[in-house]
Amino acid sequence: MDLVERLAKAARLNLTPAETCKYAQQLSVILDAFNELDQVDTDGVEPSYHPIKLEDALREDEPEKWEWDPLANVADAEGRSIRGPKIK
């Protein structure tokens, strides 16, 4: 009950004594279930992070030469730059 009261205070909940007792019982059941899981022997069992084995769908990152010239269709190209209008 003390834990439920501290949690309610931290969450700024105003619980009645009946609600505190009810939630304490429910929390006890939940904690007992986790305690049972802690007792299971898992030595030699591989951890399972995902039920289906995931494979990378991406290709290998290999650099390729790019033959595209971004200034090919620019009328006002000046070297490797674009010449803009003069500012008045």
C-alpha positions in Angstrom: 0.0 0.0 0.0 2.9 2.3 0.7 4.2 1.9 -2.8 0.8 2.7 -4.3 0.5 5.8 -2.1 4.0 7.0 -3.1 3.2 6.4 -6.8 -0.1 8.2 -6.5 1.6 11.1 -4.9 4.3 11.3 -7.6 1.6 11.1 -10.3 -0.4 13.7 -8.4 -3.4 11.4 -8.0 -5.9 11.7 -5.2 -6.8 8.1 -4.4 -9.4 7.0 -1.9 -8.4 4.4 0.6 -10.5 1.8 -1.3 -8.8 2.7 -4.6 -5.4 2.4 -2.9 -6.2 -1.0 -1.6 -7.6 -2.1 -5.0 -4.5 -0.9 -6.8 -2.2 -2.4 -4.2 -3.8 -5.9 -4.8 -3.5 -5.5 -8.6 0.1 -4.4 -8.4 0.9 -7.3 -6.2 -0.5 -9.7 -8.8 1.6 -8.1 -11.5 4.8 -8.2 -9.5 4.2 -11.8 -8.5 3.9 -12.7 -12.3 7.2 -11.0 -12.9 8.7 -12.8 -10.0 7.6 -16.1 -11.5 9.3 -15.1 -14.8 12.5 -14.3 -12.9 12.5 -17.9 -11.6 12.6 -19.5 -15.1 16.0 -21.1 -15.9 17.2 -19.5 -19.1 20.8 -20.8 -19.1 21.9 -21.7 -22.7 18.8 -20.1 -24.3 19.7 -17.5 -27.0 17.9 -14.2 -26.5 15.1 -13.5 -28.9 14.9 -9.8 -29.8 12.5 -10.4 -32.7 10.3 -13.4 -33.6 11.3 -13.3 -37.3 15.0 -13.1 -38.3 15.5 -9.7 -40.0 17.8 -9.3 -43.0 19.2 -6.2 -44.4 17.3 -5.3 -47.6 19.8 -2.6 -48.6 22.6 -3.2 -51.2 26.2 -2.7 -50.4 27.4 0.9 -50.5 29.8 1.0 -53.4 30.9 4.4 -54.9 30.2 4.9 -58.6 31.4 7.6 -60.9 28.6 10.0 -61.7 28.6 11.3 -65.3 25.8 13.9 -64.8 26.8 17.5 -65.4 24.5 19.8 -63.5 25.6 22.9 -65.6 24.9 21.3 -69.0 21.6 23.1 -69.5 22.5 26.4 -67.9 22.7 29.3 -70.3 24.7 31.6 -68.0 27.4 29.2 -66.8 30.7 30.7 -65.9 33.3 27.9 -65.3 31.7 25.6 -62.6 29.3 28.3 -61.4 26.0 29.9 -62.5 26.2 33.6 -63.3 23.2 35.4 -61.9 21.8 38.8 -62.6 23.6 41.9 -61.4 22.2 43.5 -58.3 21.4 47.1 -58.8 
